[in-house]
Amino acid sequence: MLRWMAILLLAAAAQSQASDDDTSPDQALTPCSAAWVALVEARLGTGDGRGHGLDLGSGEWRSVVEFRLGIRDDPAAP
């Protein structure tokens, strides 16, 4: 459940970002789309700071995002 809450929070943040940029509602980011993944990466950053990063949207990338959000290995998360 926490995973979905985190996804919804990121989607809300993406929507807020879209609103801040005077983007129309039709151009709002769809969760798990390439643009959404790019926004999550920009906000959380999964690279090592030396130009080495993960394949955006991959399982490994999602695991790092879950870790950064503090929900990985949480028994309450699905």
C-alpha positions, 0 to 999 in steps of 0.5 A: 500500500505504501508503494501505491501511496508513493506513486500517487504522491509522485504523480501529484508532484508531477501534476503540480510541476505541470501546473507550475509550468503553465502546462494544460491538464491534457499534457499532465504526466501519466504515471509510469510514462517515460516523462513521469519516469524522467521527472522521478529521476530528476527529483530523486536521482538514482545515479552515483554522481559520476555519470553512472546510472541505471536504466530508467524504469528498469526493475533495478531503478524502481528498487532504488526509487523505493529505497530513496522513498523509504518503502523498500523491504517494508513489510506493510508495502505490497 
